[in-house]
Amino acid sequence: MENTKKNFKAQSAMEYLMTYGWAILIIAIVLAALYVLGVFNGSAFIGTTCTATSGALCTSPIAAPGNFSVTLGQVGTTDWANTTFAFVPTGSVMPATLGLLSYPNNSVIGNVIGSVSTTGSASYTTASGAKSSSVSSVPEAKSMTSGFTTKVVFSASSNCLDTSSNTLKSCSSIPSAVGSTTSGEIWAIYELPSSSSTYYAQELGKVTMKIS
């Protein structure tokens, strides 16, 4: 009688393991597959966003391989005269502002949609603060009327600032691989209509990108 009870318990335990063991194995396989696909990677949930700073507008961000476009504006008390834009990657530090291209090395200079493609040249300072000469074929500086917006495109394939050689080049500040992520800030350097050759720098927004 006692042996029968032991055999019954052993059989019940085996049935329990057979029933739930397969379920546990299937769950483990599913979890492993999801891990391989990157579902548990936090970057999988990151989209492309632009969070505007106070007094700025930063909307409709789109990230593509090597390119980023966004609609920018400012809502200050005065209009801006000659203005340049740049995507400054996270970790870079803005130097002292002495020219229209006073951005850190490997910043991506923006092109305003609908404008003439180049101005010829513009002066800037290097990241160390030393005054430099000029960069040729830079995107055109544009005025920004308070309360109005303009679409700007940043292309890492041709418009990255090289402060060591005074040129624009290609770089990887905006990734080219689909699914890659990066972050940084959008900055503008501008003159006021009443103070030519005096430059001001303004952060317009904080950007996160997921290339699609």
Backbone as a printed PyTorch tensor [residue, N CA C, xyz], in Angstrom:
tensor([[[  0.8350,  -1.2090,   0.0000],
         [  0.0000,   0.0000,   0.0000],
         [  0.8650,   1.2530,   0.0000]],

        [[  1.8710,   1.1930,   0.8660],
         [  2.7670,   2.3360,   0.9780],
         [  3.5540,   2.5370,  -0.2960]],

        [[  4.0040,   1.4390,  -0.9060],
         [  4.7300,   1.5320,  -2.1700],
         [  3.8540,   2.1080,  -3.2770]],

        [[  2.5700,   1.7370,  -3.2400],
         [  1.6340,   2.2560,  -4.2510],
         [  1.5150,   3.7670,  -4.1410]],

        [[  1.4680,   4.2760,  -2.8960],
         [  1.3720,   5.7200,  -2.6850],
         [  2.6260,   6.4260,  -3.2040]],

        [[  3.8020,   5.7940,  -2.9280],
         [  5.0540,   6.3980,  -3.4050],
         [  5.1100,   6.4240,  -4.9210]],

        [[  4.6730,   5.3350,  -5.5300],
         [  4.6650,   5.2880,  -6.9910],
         [  3.7130,   6.3200,  -7.5760]],

        [[  2.5860,   6.5070,  -6.9080],
         [  1.6000,   7.4900,  -7.3780],
         [  2.1640,   8.9060,  -7.2970]],

        [[  2.8740,   9.1910,  -6.1900],
         [  3.4820,  10.5180,  -6.0330],
         [  4.5710,  10.7460,  -7.0790]],

        [[  5.3570,   9.7070,  -7.3100],
         [  6.4190,   9.8260,  -8.3130],
         [  5.8410,  10.0430,  -9.6980]],

        [[  4.7680,   9.3320,  -9.9910],
         [  4.1170,   9.4900, -11.2950],
         [  3.5340,  10.8890, -11.4390]],

        [[  2.9320,  11.4020, -10.3590],
         [  2.3570,  12.7560, -10.3890],
         [  3.4450,  13.7990, -10.6120]],

        [[  4.5920,  13.5890,  -9.9470],
         [  5.7060,  14.5300, -10.1160],
         [  6.2130,  14.5220, -11.5440]],

        [[  6.3200,  13.3530, -12.1440],
         [  6.7780,  13.2460, -13.5230],
         [  5.7940,  13.9130, -14.4790]],

        [[  4.5060,  13.6920, -14.2330],
         [  3.4850,  14.3370, -15.0750],
         [  3.5480,  15.8560, -14.9420]],

        [[  3.7920,  16.3310, -13.7410],
         [  3.9060,  17.7770, -13.4990],
         [  5.0820,  18.3510, -14.2870]],

        [[  6.2380,  17.6580, -14.1960],
         [  7.4240,  18.1150, -14.9110],
         [  7.2140,  18.0700, -16.4150]],

        [[  6.5710,  17.0330, -16.9110],
         [  6.3350,  16.9110, -18.3460],
         [  5.3960,  18.0010, -18.8410]],

        [[  4.3780,  18.3050, -17.9990],
         [  3.3860,  19.3060, -18.4270],
         [  3.9680,  20.7050, -18.4110]],

        [[  4.5730,  21.0890, -17.2710],
         [  5.0580,  22.4520, -17.1180],
         [  6.4900,  22.6380, -17.6180]],

        [[  7.2380,  21.5640, -17.7240],
         [  8.5930,  21.6740, -18.2500],
         [  8.6130,  22.1430, -19.6840]],

        [[  7.7160,  21.6060, -20.5080],
         [  7.6200,  22.0520, -21.9000],
         [  7.2230,  23.5270, -21.9790]],

        [[  6.2990,  23.9280, -21.1070],
         [  5.8660,  25.3360, -21.1060],
         [  7.0260,  26.2530, -20.7430]],

        [[  7.8000,  25.8590, -19.7190],
         [  8.9530,  26.6650, -19.3110],
         [  9.9930,  26.7180, -20.4270]],

        [[ 10.2180,  25.6100, -21.1020],
         [ 11.1800,  25.5710, -22.2020],
         [ 10.7530,  26.4890, -23.3430]],

        [[  9.4500,  26.4600, -23.6820],
         [  8.9420,  27.3160, -24.7600],
         [  9.0970,  28.7830, -24.3930]],

        [[  8.7730,  29.1350, -23.1350],
         [  8.9150,  30.5210, -22.6840],
         [ 10.3740,  30.9570, -22.7650]],

        [[ 11.2930,  30.0950, -22.3730],
         [ 12.7200,  30.4170, -22.4340],
         [ 13.1750,  30.6700, -23.8680]],

        [[ 12.6880,  29.8410, -24.8070],
         [ 13.0500,  30.0130, -26.2220],
         [ 12.5160,  31.3320, -26.7610]],

        [[ 11.2700,  31.6660, -26.4070],
         [ 10.6630,  32.9320, -26.8620],
         [ 11.4410,  34.1190, -26.3090]],

        [[ 11.7880,  34.0810, -25.0270],
         [ 12.5480,  35.1750, -24.4180],
         [ 13.9130,  35.3270, -25.0730]],

        [[ 14.5650,  34.2080, -25.3780],
         [ 15.8730,  34.2730, -26.0490],
         [ 15.7530,  34.8880, -27.4320]],

        [[ 14.6900,  34.5190, -28.1600],
         [ 14.4820,  35.0830, -29.5030],
         [ 14.2340,  36.5840, -29.4260]],

        [[ 13.4430,  37.0310, -28.4550],
         [ 13.1750,  38.4630, -28.2920],
         [ 14.4440,  39.2230, -27.9340]],

        [[ 15.2960,  38.5970, -27.1220],
         [ 16.5610,  39.2390, -26.7570],
         [ 17.4530,  39.4200, -27.9810]],

        [[ 17.5340,  38.3950, -28.8090],
         [ 18.3570,  38.4700, -30.0270],
         [ 17.8410,  39.5540, -30.9590]],

        [[ 16.5280,  39.7310, -31.0190],
         [ 15.9290,  40.7490, -31.8890],
         [ 16.0660,  42.1480, -31.3260]],

        [[ 16.5710,  42.2800, -30.1110],
         [ 16.8030,  43.5980, -29.5230],
         [ 15.6000,  44.2250, -28.8670]],

        [[ 14.5740,  43.4270, -28.5790],
         [ 13.3630,  43.9790, -27.9720],
         [ 13.6500,  44.5480, -26.5920]],

        [[ 14.6160,  43.9470, -25.8750],
         [ 14.9200,  44.4030, -24.5230],
         [ 15.9850,  45.4840, -24.4950]],

        [[ 16.4530,  45.8740, -25.6700],
         [ 17.4180,  46.9660, -25.7700],
         [ 16.6700,  48.2870, -25.7010]],

        [[ 17.0660,  49.1670, -24.7910],
         [ 16.3570,  50.4370, -24.6060],
         [ 16.3290,  51.2810, -25.8680]],

        [[ 17.3750,  51.1660, -26.7000],
         [ 17.4270,  51.9840, -27.9160],
         [ 16.3320,  51.6170, -28.9050]],

        [[ 15.7520,  50.4170, -28.7450],
         [ 14.6960,  50.0030, -29.6680],
         [ 13.4560,  50.8730, -29.5240]],

        [[ 13.3240,  51.5200, -28.3630],
         [ 12.1380,  52.3370, -28.1100],
         [ 12.4030,  53.8270, -28.3430]],

        [[ 13.6440,  54.1640, -28.7360],
         [ 13.9850,  55.5570, -28.9720],
         [ 13.5140,  55.9660, -30.3600]],

        [[ 12.8160,  57.0830, -30.4450],
         [ 12.4330,  57.6330, -31.7290],
         [ 13.2580,  58.8740, -32.0200]],

        [[ 12.8990,  59.6030, -33.0610],
         [ 13.5720,  60.8490, -33.3920],
         [ 12.7580,  61.9990, -32.8260]],

        [[ 13.3640,  62.7700, -31.9460],
         [ 12.6650,  63.8730, -31.2800],
         [ 13.5440,  65.1060, -31.2480]],

        [[ 12.9150,  66.2550, -31.1120],
         [ 13.6230,  67.5120, -30.8710],
         [ 12.8450,  68.2810, -29.8120]],

        [[ 13.4610,  68.4830, -28.6720],
         [ 12.8440,  69.2210, -27.5760],
         [ 13.3640,  70.6410, -27.5920]],

        [[ 12.4930,  71.5900, -27.9010],
         [ 12.9040,  72.9860, -28.0450],
         [ 13.2870,  73.5930, -26.6980]],

        [[ 14.2680,  74.4870, -26.7300],
         [ 14.6280,  75.2570, -25.5480],
         [ 13.6920,  76.4520, -25.4250]],

        [[ 13.7810,  77.1600, -24.3130],
         [ 12.9220,  78.3210, -24.0950],
         [ 13.1650,  79.3790, -25.1740]],

        [[ 12.0940,  79.8590, -25.7940],
         [ 12.2060,  80.8850, -26.8230],
         [ 12.5010,  80.3550, -28.2040]],

        [[ 12.4730,  79.0160, -28.3600],
         [ 12.7970,  78.4150, -29.6610],
         [ 11.6810,  77.4890, -30.1150]],

        [[ 11.7010,  77.1770, -31.4080],
         [ 10.7870,  76.2150, -32.0060],
         [ 11.6170,  75.1330, -32.6820]],

        [[ 11.2610,  73.8730, -32.4600],
         [ 12.0010,  72.7600, -33.0570],
         [ 11.0070,  71.6250, -33.2740]],

        [[ 10.5240,  71.4820, -34.5020],
         [  9.4490,  70.5280, -34.7810],
         [  9.7580,  69.6930, -36.0210]],

        [[  8.9600,  68.6520, -36.2190],
         [  9.0050,  67.7830, -37.4090],
         [ 10.3880,  67.2200, -37.7040]],

        [[ 11.0670,  66.6350, -36.6960],
         [ 12.3960,  66.0630, -36.9570],
         [ 12.3080,  64.7450, -37.7270]],

        [[ 13.1720,  64.5860, -38.7090],
         [ 13.2430,  63.3570, -39.4990],
         [ 14.7120,  62.9600, -39.6410]],

        [[ 15.0350,  61.7130, -39.2600],
         [ 16.4130,  61.2150, -39.3590],
         [ 16.4870,  60.1240, -40.4090]],

        [[ 17.3600,  60.3180, -41.3900],
         [ 17.6130,  59.3420, -42.4430],
         [ 19.1120,  59.0360, -42.4530]],

        [[ 19.5660,  58.0180, -43.1780],
         [ 20.9940,  57.7050, -43.1950],
         [ 21.8650,  58.9020, -43.5700]],

        [[ 22.6450,  59.3880, -42.6200],
         [ 23.5550,  60.4920, -42.8600],
         [ 22.9090,  61.8530, -42.9190]],

        [[ 21.5920,  61.9360, -42.7320],
         [ 20.8940,  63.2170, -42.8620],
         [ 19.8700,  63.4030, -41.7490]],

        [[ 19.6380,  64.6640, -41.4270],
         [ 18.6280,  65.0100, -40.4260],
         [ 17.9700,  66.3110, -40.8590]],

        [[ 16.6420,  66.3480, -40.8440],
         [ 15.9290,  67.5790, -41.1850],
         [ 14.9960,  67.9470, -40.0500]],

        [[ 14.7820,  69.2460, -39.8750],
         [ 13.9450,  69.7240, -38.7830],
         [ 13.4600,  71.1330, -39.1120]],

        [[ 12.3210,  71.5100, -38.5670],
         [ 11.7950,  72.8590, -38.7380],
         [ 12.1530,  73.6810, -37.5050]],

        [[ 12.8420,  74.8010, -37.7250],
         [ 13.3660,  75.6190, -36.6260],
         [ 12.7870,  77.0230, -36.6460]],

        [[ 12.7420,  77.6360, -35.4890],
         [ 12.2900,  79.0140, -35.3840],
         [ 12.6650,  79.5830, -34.0350]],

        [[ 12.4520,  80.8960, -33.9100],
         [ 12.6940,  81.5510, -32.6300],
         [ 11.5740,  82.5490, -32.3720]],

        [[ 11.2400,  82.7100, -31.0970],
         [ 10.1160,  83.5780, -30.7210],
         [ 10.5840,  84.6250, -29.7210]],

        [[ 11.7550,  85.1920, -29.9970],
         [ 12.2950,  86.2250, -29.1240],
         [ 11.6730,  87.5830, -29.4060]],

        [[ 12.2420,  88.5920, -28.7870],
         [ 11.7040,  89.9500, -28.9210],
         [ 12.2660,  90.6800, -30.1300]],

        [[ 13.2260,  90.0800, -30.8320],
         [ 13.8050,  90.7340, -31.9980],
         [ 14.1060,  89.7080, -33.0730]],

        [[ 14.1820,  90.1630, -34.3130],
         [ 14.5560,  89.2870, -35.4130],
         [ 16.0610,  89.0350, -35.3820]],

        [[ 16.4790,  87.9470, -36.0210],
         [ 17.8980,  87.6580, -36.1670],
         [ 18.3150,  87.9590, -37.5970]],

        [[ 19.5030,  88.5290, -37.7500],
         [ 20.0430,  88.7730, -39.0910],
         [ 20.7640,  87.5020, -39.5500]],

        [[ 21.9400,  87.6370, -40.1720],
         [ 22.6730,  86.4720, -40.6890],
         [ 22.7450,  85.3660, -39.6350]],

        [[ 22.2150,  84.1870, -39.9920],
         [ 22.1220,  83.0760, -39.0330],
         [ 22.6200,  81.7860, -39.6710]],

        [[ 23.4570,  81.0610, -38.9380],
         [ 23.8450,  79.7100, -39.3580],
         [ 23.3490,  78.7170, -38.3100]],

        [[ 23.2100,  77.4610, -38.7220],
         [ 22.7110,  76.4110, -37.8340],
         [ 23.6800,  75.2370, -37.8570]],

        [[ 23.7140,  74.4980, -36.7510],
         [ 24.5600,  73.3030, -36.7100],
         [ 23.9820,  72.2820, -35.7440]],

        [[ 24.1470,  71.0010, -36.1310],
         [ 23.8990,  69.9080, -35.1960],
         [ 25.2110,  69.6240, -34.4950]],

        [[ 25.2230,  69.8060, -33.1790],
         [ 26.4270,  69.6200, -32.3650],
         [ 26.2770,  68.3090, -31.5940]],

        [[ 27.1000,  67.2990, -31.8960],
         [ 26.9420,  65.9930, -31.2490],
         [ 27.1370,  66.0690, -29.7350]],

        [[ 26.4840,  65.1800, -29.0120],
         [ 26.6390,  65.0990, -27.5670],
         [ 28.1050,  64.9110, -27.2000]],

        [[ 28.5710,  65.6650, -26.2260],
         [ 29.9660,  65.5920, -25.8000],
         [ 30.8190,  66.7250, -26.3290]],

        [[ 30.3270,  67.4180, -27.3710],
         [ 31.0570,  68.5600, -27.9160],
         [ 30.6990,  69.8190, -27.1240]],

        [[ 31.6460,  70.7420, -27.0580],
         [ 31.4510,  71.9740, -26.2920],
         [ 31.5430,  73.1690, -27.2320]],

        [[ 30.5550,  74.0320, -27.1610],
         [ 30.5780,  75.2410, -27.9840],
         [ 31.7160,  76.1570, -27.5520]],

        [[ 32.5400,  76.6270, -28.5120],
         [ 33.6320,  77.5450, -28.1670],
         [ 33.1090,  78.9670, -28.0120]],

        [[ 33.9990,  79.8730, -27.6630],
         [ 33.6300,  81.2900, -27.5950],
         [ 33.1830,  81.7400, -28.9770]],

        [[ 32.0670,  82.4440, -29.0420],
         [ 31.4640,  82.8040, -30.3220],
         [ 32.1420,  84.0310, -30.9150]],

        [[ 32.8610,  83.8520, -32.0280],
         [ 33.5420,  84.9580, -32.6900],
         [ 33.2130,  85.0390, -34.1680]],

        [[ 32.4280,  84.1230, -34.6810],
         [ 32.1050,  84.1260, -36.0970],
         [ 30.8770,  83.2980, -36.3660]],

        [[ 30.4090,  83.3190, -37.6130],
         [ 29.1700,  82.6310, -37.9720],
         [ 29.2970,  81.1130, -37.9320]],

        [[ 30.5310,  80.5980, -37.8810],
         [ 30.7140,  79.1480, -37.8170],
         [ 31.5420,  78.7550, -36.5930]],

        [[ 31.2410,  79.3540, -35.4610],
         [ 31.9670,  79.0380, -34.2260],
         [ 31.3890,  77.7950, -33.5700]],

        [[ 31.4780,  76.6750, -34.2760],
         [ 30.9520,  75.4170, -33.7750],
         [ 32.1010,  74.4440, -33.5170]],

        [[ 31.8970,  73.4380, -32.6670],
         [ 32.9570,  72.4510, -32.4080],
         [ 33.2650,  71.6160, -33.6500]],

        [[ 34.4230,  70.9780, -33.6260],
         [ 34.8190,  70.0920, -34.7140],
         [ 33.7880,  68.9730, -34.8970]],

        [[ 33.5300,  68.6340, -36.1580],
         [ 32.5740,  67.5850, -36.5470],
         [ 31.1150,  67.9620, -36.2980]],

        [[ 30.8440,  69.2290, -36.0350],
         [ 29.4560,  69.6860, -36.0580],
         [ 28.9620,  69.6690, -37.4920]],

        [[ 27.6770,  69.3960, -37.6810],
         [ 27.1140,  69.3260, -39.0290],
         [ 26.3810,  70.6370, -39.3120]],

        [[ 26.8870,  71.3850, -40.2980],
         [ 26.3110,  72.6860, -40.6350],
         [ 25.0250,  72.4880, -41.4370]],

        [[ 23.9960,  73.2540, -41.1070],
         [ 22.6900,  73.0840, -41.7310],
         [ 22.5020,  73.8840, -43.0050]],

        [[ 21.7310,  73.3330, -43.9280],
         [ 21.3060,  74.0200, -45.1460],
         [ 19.8340,  74.3910, -45.0210]],

        [[ 19.5180,  75.6450, -45.2270],
         [ 18.1280,  76.0840, -45.1850],
         [ 17.4520,  75.7250, -46.5040]],

        [[ 16.3380,  75.0120, -46.4340],
         [ 15.6240,  74.6030, -47.6400],
         [ 15.1040,  75.8360, -48.3790]],

        [[ 15.3540,  75.8610, -49.6890],
         [ 14.8680,  76.9650, -50.5100],
         [ 15.8330,  78.1190, -50.6300]],

        [[ 16.9960,  78.0350, -49.9430],
         [ 17.9680,  79.1220, -50.0230],
         [ 19.0510,  78.7800, -51.0330]],

        [[ 19.8640,  79.7840, -51.3540],
         [ 21.0270,  79.5430, -52.1920],
         [ 21.9570,  78.6120, -51.4350]],

        [[ 22.6150,  77.6940, -52.1430],
         [ 23.3400,  76.6240, -51.4640],
         [ 24.5600,  77.1050, -50.6930]],

        [[ 25.2840,  78.1200, -51.1690],
         [ 26.5020,  78.5380, -50.4880],
         [ 26.6240,  80.0540, -50.4460]],

        [[ 27.4420,  80.5340, -49.4940],
         [ 27.7610,  81.9590, -49.4190],
         [ 29.1670,  82.2380, -49.9270]],

        [[ 29.9420,  81.2140, -50.1600],
         [ 31.3370,  81.4060, -50.5370],
         [ 32.2400,  81.0910, -49.3640]],

        [[ 32.1700,  81.8920, -48.2750],
         [ 32.9940,  81.6220, -47.1120],
         [ 32.4270,  82.3250, -45.8930]],

        [[ 32.8500,  81.8910, -44.7270],
         [ 32.4560,  82.5400, -43.4840],
         [ 33.5410,  82.2930, -42.4540]],

        [[ 33.7920,  83.2880, -41.6110],
         [ 34.8430,  83.1440, -40.6120],
         [ 34.3190,  82.3750, -39.4060]],

        [[ 35.2220,  81.7770, -38.6580],
         [ 34.8300,  81.0330, -37.4700],
         [ 36.0230,  80.8940, -36.5510]],

        [[ 35.7850,  80.3880, -35.3470],
         [ 36.8780,  80.1080, -34.4350],
         [ 36.9930,  78.6080, -34.2500]],

        [[ 38.1980,  78.1590, -33.9560],
         [ 38.3970,  76.7390, -33.7010],
         [ 37.9090,  76.4040, -32.3000]],

        [[ 37.8420,  75.1060, -31.9990],
         [ 37.3670,  74.6760, -30.6930],
         [ 38.2550,  75.1940, -29.5610]],

        [[ 39.5270,  75.4770, -29.8590],
         [ 40.4370,  75.9900, -28.8350],
         [ 40.2510,  77.4860, -28.5990]],

        [[ 39.4320,  78.1240, -29.4500],
         [ 39.1820,  79.5530, -29.2900],
         [ 40.0470,  80.4330, -30.1600]],

        [[ 40.9650,  79.8380, -30.9250],
         [ 41.8340,  80.6330, -31.7870],
         [ 41.0620,  81.1250, -33.0050]],

        [[ 41.2620,  82.3810, -33.3680],
         [ 40.5860,  82.9400, -34.5240],
         [ 41.1300,  82.3090, -35.8000]],

        [[ 40.2400,  81.8260, -36.6570],
         [ 40.6570,  81.1930, -37.9010],
         [ 40.2730,  82.0750, -39.0730]],

        [[ 40.6280,  81.6470, -40.2590],
         [ 40.3220,  82.4430, -41.4430],
         [ 38.8910,  82.1900, -41.8780]],

        [[ 38.6760,  81.4270, -42.9330],
         [ 37.3130,  81.1990, -43.4080],
         [ 37.1770,  79.8070, -43.9880]],

        [[ 35.9530,  79.3430, -44.0300],
         [ 35.6280,  78.0590, -44.6400],
         [ 34.9360,  78.3490, -45.9630]],

        [[ 35.3940,  77.7240, -47.0360],
         [ 34.7860,  77.9900, -48.3390],
         [ 33.5390,  77.1480, -48.5420]],

        [[ 32.6300,  77.6450, -49.3540],
         [ 31.4100,  76.9420, -49.7560],
         [ 30.5600,  76.5070, -48.5730]],

        [[ 30.3760,  77.4120, -47.6250],
         [ 29.5220,  77.0890, -46.4750],
         [ 28.0710,  77.3820, -46.8290]],

        [[ 27.1170,  76.7130, -46.1650],
         [ 25.7030,  77.0120, -46.4150],
         [ 25.3840,  78.4750, -46.1370]],

        [[ 24.4200,  78.9720, -46.8530],
         [ 24.0760,  80.3880, -46.7760],
         [ 23.5270,  80.7680, -45.4070]],

        [[ 24.0110,  81.8970, -44.8700],
         [ 23.4620,  82.4510, -43.6390],
         [ 22.1180,  83.1020, -43.9500]],

        [[ 21.1250,  82.8400, -43.1290],
         [ 19.7680,  83.3280, -43.3700],
         [ 19.2790,  84.1520, -42.1860]],

        [[ 18.3500,  85.0720, -42.4610],
         [ 17.7020,  85.8100, -41.3830],
         [ 16.5670,  84.9630, -40.8150]],

        [[ 16.2460,  85.1900, -39.5440],
         [ 15.1530,  84.4820, -38.8940],
         [ 14.2210,  85.5030, -38.2420]],

        [[ 13.0340,  85.6190, -38.7980],
         [ 12.0490,  86.5310, -38.2440],
         [ 11.3710,  85.8730, -37.0540]],

        [[ 11.2610,  86.6210, -35.9710],
         [ 10.6570,  86.0680, -34.7600],
         [  9.2310,  85.5900, -35.0400]],

        [[  8.9220,  84.3790, -34.6130],
         [  7.5900,  83.8140, -34.7900],
         [  7.4140,  83.0100, -36.0590]],

        [[  8.4050,  83.0390, -36.9500],
         [  8.3390,  82.2760, -38.1950],
         [  9.3290,  81.1110, -38.1540]],

        [[  9.0740,  80.1070, -38.9830],
         [  9.9270,  78.9170, -38.9820],
         [ 10.5610,  78.6980, -40.3530]],

        [[ 11.6050,  77.8880, -40.3500],
         [ 12.2770,  77.5240, -41.5890],
         [ 12.7610,  76.0820, -41.4740]],

        [[ 12.7480,  75.3530, -42.5770],
         [ 13.1990,  73.9570, -42.5680],
         [ 14.6900,  73.9070, -42.8700]],

        [[ 15.4130,  73.1480, -42.0510],
         [ 16.8680,  73.0520, -42.1840],
         [ 17.2580,  71.5830, -42.3040]],

        [[ 18.1870,  71.2870, -43.2210],
         [ 18.6790,  69.9260, -43.4250],
         [ 20.1590,  69.8730, -43.0600]],

        [[ 20.5270,  68.8540, -42.2900],
         [ 21.9130,  68.6420, -41.8870],
         [ 22.4250,  67.3710, -42.5640]],

        [[ 23.4580,  67.5000, -43.3840],
         [ 23.9960,  66.3680, -44.1370],
         [ 25.4110,  66.0560, -43.6730]],

        [[ 25.5910,  64.8710, -43.0630],
         [ 26.9140,  64.4820, -42.5760],
         [ 27.8240,  63.9940, -43.7020]],

        [[ 27.2760,  63.8320, -44.8910],
         [ 28.1020,  63.3550, -46.0070],
         [ 28.9470,  64.4650, -46.6270]],

        [[ 28.6360,  65.7360, -46.2990],
         [ 29.3850,  66.8170, -46.9420],
         [ 29.5580,  68.0660, -46.0830]],

        [[ 28.7660,  68.2370, -45.0360],
         [ 28.7530,  69.5200, -44.3260],
         [ 29.2510,  69.4570, -42.8900]],

        [[ 30.1900,  68.5460, -42.6130],
         [ 30.7790,  68.4880, -41.2720],
         [ 31.9580,  69.4570, -41.1860]],

        [[ 32.0080,  70.2030, -40.1100],
         [ 33.0450,  71.2140, -39.9460],
         [ 34.3470,  70.5840, -39.4610]],

        [[ 35.4190,  70.8360, -40.1950],
         [ 36.7590,  70.3910, -39.8040],
         [ 37.5360,  71.6210, -39.3740]],

        [[ 37.6700,  71.8340, -38.0720],
         [ 38.2980,  73.0570, -37.5750],
         [ 39.8200,  73.0470, -37.7280]],

        [[ 40.4020,  71.8950, -38.0680],
         [ 41.8550,  71.8410, -38.2290],
         [ 42.3030,  72.2690, -39.6180]],

        [[ 41.4140,  72.1480, -40.6170],
         [ 41.7960,  72.4720, -41.9910],
         [ 40.9020,  73.5250, -42.6350]],

        [[ 39.9750,  74.0940, -41.8650],
         [ 39.0700,  75.1310, -42.3880],
         [ 38.2520,  74.6410, -43.5740]],

        [[ 37.7570,  73.4260, -43.4980],
         [ 36.9780,  72.8740, -44.6000],
         [ 35.7290,  72.1780, -44.0740]],

        [[ 34.8360,  71.9050, -45.0070],
         [ 33.6940,  71.0490, -44.7210],
         [ 33.9870,  69.6730, -45.2990]],

        [[ 33.6110,  68.6210, -44.5840],
         [ 33.9650,  67.2680, -44.9790],
         [ 32.8180,  66.3260, -44.6200]],

        [[ 33.0130,  65.0460, -44.8710],
         [ 32.0610,  64.0360, -44.4090],
         [ 32.4860,  63.5480, -43.0330]],

        [[ 31.5210,  63.0820, -42.2400],
         [ 31.8330,  62.5440, -40.9190],
         [ 30.7000,  61.6120, -40.5030]],

        [[ 30.8220,  61.0460, -39.3230],
         [ 29.8170,  60.1050, -38.8370],
         [ 28.9870,  60.6840, -37.6970]],

        [[ 28.9280,  62.0100, -37.6010],
         [ 28.1610,  62.6270, -36.5190],
         [ 26.6790,  62.2660, -36.6090]],

        [[ 26.1870,  62.0730, -37.8420],
         [ 24.8500,  61.5240, -38.0560],
         [ 25.0530,  60.1600, -38.7030]],

        [[ 24.7160,  59.0610, -38.0250],
         [ 25.0270,  57.7230, -38.5370],
         [ 24.3460,  57.4340, -39.8750]],

        [[ 24.9230,  56.4920, -40.6110],
         [ 24.3510,  56.0960, -41.9030],
         [ 23.6250,  54.7570, -41.8240]],

        [[ 23.8280,  54.0130, -40.7580],
         [ 23.2070,  52.6920, -40.6330],
         [ 21.7850,  52.8150, -40.0840]],

        [[ 20.8370,  52.1850, -40.7860],
         [ 19.4460,  52.1980, -40.3370],
         [ 19.3500,  51.5130, -38.9720]],

        [[ 18.6210,  52.1440, -38.0580],
         [ 18.4760,  51.6100, -36.7110],
         [ 19.4500,  52.2080, -35.7210]],

        [[ 20.4950,  52.9110, -36.2150],
         [ 21.4690,  53.5410, -35.3230],
         [ 20.8320,  54.7270, -34.6010]],

        [[ 21.3740,  55.0590, -33.4530],
         [ 20.8680,  56.1930, -32.6830],
         [ 22.0060,  57.1450, -32.3450]],

        [[ 21.6760,  58.4040, -32.1640],
         [ 22.6400,  59.4020, -31.7150],
         [ 21.8630,  60.5540, -31.0850]],

        [[ 22.5750,  61.4720, -30.4990],
         [ 21.9230,  62.6160, -29.8590],
         [ 22.8380,  63.8280, -29.9180]],

        [[ 22.2800,  64.9770, -29.6570],
         [ 23.0460,  66.2090, -29.6780],
         [ 22.1400,  67.4160, -29.5210]],

        [[ 22.6460,  68.5520, -29.9400],
         [ 21.9150,  69.8110, -29.8090],
         [ 21.9120,  70.5630, -31.1350]],

        [[ 20.8650,  71.3160, -31.3680],
         [ 20.8190,  72.2320, -32.5100],
         [ 21.1570,  73.6250, -31.9980]],

        [[ 22.1750,  74.2240, -32.5940],
         [ 22.5980,  75.5730, -32.2100],
         [ 22.4640,  76.5280, -33.3920]],

        [[ 22.2670,  77.7800, -33.0820],
         [ 22.2730,  78.8430, -34.0870],
         [ 23.2600,  79.9170, -33.6520]],

        [[ 23.9930,  80.4520, -34.6190],
         [ 24.8330,  81.6340, -34.3820],
         [ 24.3210,  82.7310, -35.3100]],

        [[ 24.1310,  83.9200, -34.7720],
         [ 23.4590,  84.9690, -35.5390],
         [ 23.9670,  86.3540, -35.1570]],

        [[ 23.6290,  87.3030, -36.0140],
         [ 23.8420,  88.7120, -35.7330],
         [ 22.4860,  89.3740, -35.5200]],

        [[ 22.4570,  90.4560, -34.7700],
         [ 21.2530,  91.2740, -34.6700],
         [ 21.2750,  92.3200, -35.7830]],

        [[ 20.1070,  92.6870, -36.2880],
         [ 20.0780,  93.6690, -37.3930],
         [ 20.8100,  94.9650, -37.0610]],

        [[ 20.8450,  95.3180, -35.7820],
         [ 21.4400,  96.6060, -35.3910],
         [ 22.9100,  96.4870, -34.9850]],

        [[ 23.4730,  95.2770, -34.9860],
         [ 24.8600,  95.1210, -34.5190],
         [ 25.6010,  94.1420, -35.4040]],

        [[ 26.0010,  94.5980, -36.5760],
         [ 26.7360,  93.7640, -37.5110],
         [ 28.0940,  93.3800, -36.9300]],

        [[ 28.5190,  92.1320, -37.1860],
         [ 29.8120,  91.5980, -36.7570],
         [ 29.8840,  91.3060, -35.2620]],

        [[ 28.7600,  91.4250, -34.5620],
         [ 28.6870,  90.9510, -33.1830],
         [ 27.8310,  89.6960, -33.1850]],

        [[ 28.3950,  88.5930, -32.7290],
         [ 27.7380,  87.3070, -32.8950],
         [ 27.1970,  86.7770, -31.5640]],

        [[ 26.0690,  86.0960, -31.6670],
         [ 25.4080,  85.5130, -30.5050],
         [ 25.1230,  84.0420, -30.8080]],

        [[ 25.2040,  83.2030, -29.7890],
         [ 24.9170,  81.7780, -29.9430],
         [ 23.6880,  81.4160, -29.1270]],

        [[ 22.8150,  80.5880, -29.6970],
         [ 21.5820,  80.1840, -29.0170],
         [ 21.3140,  78.7060, -29.2850]],

        [[ 21.1350,  77.9400, -28.2270],
         [ 20.6960,  76.5420, -28.4010],
         [ 19.2180,  76.5250, -28.6960]],

        [[ 18.8440,  75.8420, -29.7790],
         [ 17.4370,  75.8010, -30.1860],
         [ 16.7100,  74.5420, -29.7130]],

        [[ 17.4230,  73.4380, -29.5700],
         [ 16.7550,  72.2180, -29.1570],
         [ 17.7170,  71.0800, -28.8910]],

        [[ 17.2470,  70.1200, -28.1120],
         [ 17.9940,  68.8900, -27.8430],
         [ 17.3990,  67.7800, -28.6890]],

        [[ 18.2570,  67.0530, -29.3860],
         [ 17.8130,  66.0970, -30.3950],
         [ 18.2260,  64.6720, -30.0240]],

        [[ 17.2960,  63.7380, -30.2150],
         [ 17.6460,  62.3200, -30.2480],
         [ 17.2280,  61.8000, -31.6070]],

        [[ 18.0580,  60.9870, -32.2180],
         [ 17.7740,  60.4610, -33.5520],
         [ 17.7840,  58.9520, -33.5520]],

        [[ 16.8740,  58.3640, -34.3050],
         [ 16.9490,  56.9440, -34.6730],
         [ 16.8280,  56.8930, -36.1820]],

        [[ 17.8810,  56.4430, -36.8360],
         [ 17.9600,  56.4760, -38.2950],
         [ 16.9800,  55.4570, -38.8850]],

        [[ 16.1700,  55.9410, -39.8310],
         [ 15.1860,  55.0500, -40.4620],
         [ 15.1320,  55.2990, -41.9620]]])
